């Protein structure tokens, strides 16, 4: 909240007004008299500054969101994230699961781009990014506020649907982080939600996912490939009997900072050293290390996501 302070008149100005009154009452002709701007004691009053005060009120620390809904502003800070987690899916699929929408504090909007419908597809998922202005971020946060998401909510579960994912919405605003998790959101019956809280969350997800409409197309920059600074991957021993097409074998770099034998759960490598290797690979590119063949799943390290 901005505070506007009214400064009271100081005592020198009051004294000056009194002196002026005395000087005017003494003036009756053109004879010499004591100047009205000097006190009778002979002591000179300090000059009065009548320039209007144009200093802006103190608004606290520098924050681009001071005039709206406050939010974190760091490159690794998550302002808004929409993702789908859980469900009955293979381990590799769960590992590769990425947010459908991510807005960072430094003004980036990251989302999944189109995926080609062929096999084998690219090894790296198609993640796209573009800038989003502060006005766009504020529009998304106001949309969340309008859907009553600036609070902790317990959502009723759909009990007649099995193995469905959770819709997870994370919002950071006004110094708080709100995580909304709803099981099988929008998957029951005709796709509508009878519970008010679930209906509000479903409506927000639908509207926010259309970023150009929700934030305003003029708040968004052109889309480009998301350039990660590191990649996360997991490696499992390849099973040649599980594929019908012949894989392409590539030697794992001898100077790699991570051995494939040690990456069965999760490992991280710098993008600068591995971008070309992974970009040239597809889902049937297998890597060989010490005579053992491994199959990899790889994803870019996104802002706000913990390292392995």
C-alpha positions in Angstrom: 0.0 0.0 0.0 1.4 3.4 -0.9 1.7 5.9 1.9 1.2 9.6 1.2 2.7 11.9 3.9 1.5 15.5 4.5 4.4 17.5 5.9 3.2 20.2 8.5 4.3 23.8 8.1 7.6 24.5 9.9 8.0 27.3 12.5 10.3 29.5 10.3 7.4 30.0 7.9 5.1 31.1 10.8 7.7 33.6 12.1 8.1 35.0 8.6 4.3 35.6 8.3 4.4 37.5 11.6 7.2 39.7 10.4 5.5 40.5 7.1 2.4 41.6 9.0 4.4 43.9 11.2 6.2 45.4 8.2 3.0 46.1 6.4 1.5 47.9 9.3 4.5 50.2 9.7 4.4 51.3 6.0 2.8 54.8 5.7 5.1 56.8 3.4 8.3 56.5 1.3 10.6 57.0 4.3 13.3 54.4 5.1 12.1 51.4 7.1 13.2 48.1 8.1 12.8 45.6 5.1 9.8 43.3 5.7 12.0 40.3 5.0 14.3 40.9 8.0 13.4 40.3 11.7 13.6 43.3 14.1 16.2 41.4 16.1 18.7 41.7 13.3 18.9 37.9 12.9 18.4 36.8 9.2 15.8 34.1 8.7 16.7 31.2 6.5 15.1 31.3 3.0 11.8 29.4 2.5 11.8 26.9 -0.3 8.4 27.2 -2.0 9.1 24.6 -4.7 6.4 21.9 -4.7 7.5 18.5 -3.4 7.5 16.1 -6.4 9.2 13.3 -4.5 7.4 9.9 -5.1 6.2 8.2 -1.9 8.3 5.3 -0.7 7.0 2.2 -2.3 9.5 -0.2 -0.7 12.1 -2.4 -2.6 12.3 -2.3 -6.4 9.7 -4.8 -7.6 8.1 -4.8 -11.1 4.9 -6.0 -9.5 4.6 -3.3 -6.9 1.6 -1.7 -8.6 -0.2 -5.0 -9.0 -0.2 -8.4 -7.5 3.3 -9.0 -6.2 5.2 -12.1 -7.4 8.8 -13.4 -7.4 11.0 -12.0 -10.1 14.0 -14.4 -10.4 14.9 -16.4 -13.4 14.4 -19.7 -11.5 11.2 -18.5 -9.7 7.9 -20.1 -10.7 5.0 -17.6 -10.9 2.5 -20.0 -12.5 2.8 -23.6 -13.4 0.2 -26.1 -14.8 1.1 -29.7 -14.9 -0.4 -33.2 -14.9 1.2 -35.7 -12.6 0.7 -39.3 -11.6 -1.6 -41.8 -13.2 -0.9 -45.3 -14.5 2.0 -44.6 -16.9 5.4 -46.2 -17.6 8.4 -44.9 -15.6 10.1 -43.3 -18.5 6.9 -41.4 -19.4 6.6 -40.2 -15.8 10.2 -39.0 -15.9 9.6 -37.1 -19.1 6.5 -35.4 -17.9 6.9 -31.7 -18.3 4.6 -28.7 -17.4 2.0 -27.7 -20.0 2.6 -24.1 -18.9 5.3 -22.4 -16.9 5.7 -18.7 -16.3 8.9 -17.5 -14.6 9.6 -14.5 -12.5 11.9 -12.9 -15.1 9.2 -12.8 -17.7 9.3 -16.0 -19.7 6.4 -18.2 -20.8 7.5 -21.8 -21.4 5.2 -24.5 -22.9 5.3 -27.8 -24.8 5.4 -27.3 -28.5 3.9 -29.6 -31.1 5.2 -33.2 -31.2 5.6 -35.0 -34.5 3.4 -38.1 -34.9 6.1 -40.5 -36.1 8.3 -43.1 -34.5 11.0 -42.8 -33.6 10.6 -39.2 -32.6 13.3 -36.7 -31.5 15.1 -37.6 -28.3 14.6 -34.1 -27.0 11.1 -32.9 -26.3 9.9 -29.8 -28.1 9.8 -27.1 -25.4 9.1 -23.6 -26.6 9.5 -20.2 -24.8 8.7 -16.6 -25.4 8.7 -13.4 -23.3 5.7 -12.3 -21.4 5.4 -8.7 -20.1 4.5 -7.7 -16.6 1.1 -6.8 -17.9 0.7 -10.3 -19.1 1.8 -11.8 -15.8 -0.6 -9.5 -13.9 -3.5 -10.7 -16.2 -2.8 -14.3 -15.4 -2.5 -13.6 -11.7 -5.8 -11.6 -11.7 -7.4 -14.6 -13.5 -6.2 -16.9 -10.7 -7.5 -14.4 -8.1 -10.9 -14.2 -9.8 -11.1 -18.0 -9.6 -10.5 -17.9 -5.8 -7.1 -19.6 -6.1 -5.2 -17.4 -3.6 -5.9 -19.8 -0.8 -5.4 -23.4 0.2 -8.1 -25.7 -1.1 -8.9 -29.4 -0.4 -10.4 -30.8 -3.6 -12.8 -33.7 -3.5 -11.6 -36.8 -5.5 -13.5 -38.5 -8.2 -13.8 -42.0 -6.8 -15.2 -43.7 -9.9 -12.2 -43.0 -12.1 -9.0 -45.2 -11.8 -5.4 -44.4 -12.7 -6.1 -40.8 -13.7 -3.5 -38.0 -13.3 -3.7 -35.1 -10.9 -4.0 -31.6 -12.3 -1.5 -29.5 -10.4 -1.5 -25.7 -10.4 1.2 -23.8 -8.6 0.9 -20.1 -8.0 3.3 -17.7 -6.3 1.8 -14.4 -5.4 1.9 -11.8 -2.5 4.6 -13.7 -0.7 2.7 -17.0 -0.7 2.8 -20.2 -2.8 -0.4 -22.0 -3.4 -0.4 -25.6 -4.8 -3.8 -26.9 -6.1 -4.0 -30.7 -6.7 -7.2 -32.2 -8.1 -7.5 -35.8 -9.2 -9.1 -36.6 -12.5 -10.1 -33.0 -13.1 -12.6 -32.7 -15.9 -12.5 -36.4 -16.6 -15.8 -37.4 -15.0 -19.1 -37.8 -16.7 -19.6 -35.1 -19.4 -16.4 -33.3 -18.4 -18.0 -30.7 -16.2 -17.5 -30.4 -12.5 -20.4 -30.2 -10.0 -18.2 -29.3 -7.1 -17.7 -25.5 -7.0 -14.0 -25.6 -6.0 -13.2 -28.2 -8.7 -15.2 -26.2 -11.3 -13.2 -23.0 -10.5 -9.9 -24.8 -10.9 -11.0 -26.5 -14.1 -12.1 -23.1 -15.5 -8.9 -21.4 -14.6 -6.8 -24.2 -16.2 -8.8 -24.0 -19.4 -8.5 -20.2 -19.7 -4.9 -19.9 -18.6 -3.8 -22.6 -21.0 -4.8 -20.3 -23.8 -2.1 -17.8 -22.9 -2.6 -15.5 -25.8 -6.2 -14.9 -24.8 -5.8 -14.9 -21.0 -2.7 -12.7 -20.9 -3.2 -10.8 -24.2 -1.4 -11.5 -27.4 0.3 -8.1 -27.3 2.0 -9.1 -24.0 3.8 -12.1 -25.6 7.0 -12.2 -27.7 7.7 -14.5 -30.6 8.1 -18.2 -29.8 11.6 -19.8 -30.0 13.1 -23.1 -28.9 13.7 -23.3 -25.1 17.5 -23.4 -24.6 18.3 -25.2 -21.4 21.5 -24.8 -19.5 21.5 -28.5 -18.5 19.7 -31.7 -19.3 18.3 -34.4 -17.0 18.3 -38.0 -18.2 17.9 -41.6 -17.1 19.6 -44.5 -18.7 18.5 -48.2 -18.7 20.1 -51.2 -20.4 18.5 -51.5 -23.8 16.4 -54.5 -24.7 16.7 -55.2 -28.4 13.8 -57.7 -28.3 11.4 -54.9 -27.4 11.8 -53.0 -30.7 11.0 -54.0 -34.2 13.2 -51.4 -35.9 17.0 -51.5 -35.8 18.4 -48.8 -33.4 21.3 -46.5 -34.2 24.3 -47.1 -31.8 26.4 -44.2 -30.7 29.4 -44.2 -28.3 28.8 -42.3 -25.1 31.5 -39.6 -24.7 34.5 -40.9 -22.9 34.9 -37.6 -21.1 31.3 -37.4 -20.0 30.9 -36.2 -16.4 28.3 -39.0 -15.7 28.6 -42.7 -16.4 25.5 -44.3 -17.9 25.9 -47.2 -15.4 25.3 -44.6 -12.7 22.3 -42.9 -14.3 19.5 -45.4 -13.8 17.4 -43.0 -11.8 18.4 -39.5 -12.8 21.6 -37.6 -13.9 22.4 -34.1 -15.0 24.8 -33.0 -17.8 25.6 -29.5 -19.1 23.7 -28.5 -22.2 26.7 -26.8 -23.7 28.5 -30.1 -24.0 25.6 -32.4 -24.9 23.2 -30.2 -26.9 24.4 -31.3 -30.4 24.7 -35.0 -29.3 21.1 -35.1 -28.0 19.6 -32.9 -30.8 20.9 -35.3 -33.4 19.5 -38.4 -31.6 16.0 -39.9 -31.7 14.1 -42.4 -29.6 15.9 -45.3 -31.3 19.4 -43.8 -30.8 21.1 -46.0 -28.2 24.4 -45.2 -26.5 27.2 -47.6 -25.8 29.5 -47.5 -22.8 32.0 -50.2 -21.8 30.4 -52.6 -24.2 26.9 -52.2 -22.7 24.1 -50.6 -24.7 21.8 -48.1 -23.0 18.5 -46.4 -23.9 18.1 -42.8 -22.7 15.2 -40.5 -22.0 16.2 -36.9 -21.8 14.5 -33.6 -20.9 15.7 -30.0 -20.4 16.2 -28.7 -16.9 13.4 -26.2 -16.5 13.3 -23.2 -14.1 12.2 -24.1 -10.6 12.7 -27.9 -11.1 15.2 -29.5 -8.6 18.3 -31.0 -10.1 18.9 -34.8 -9.8 
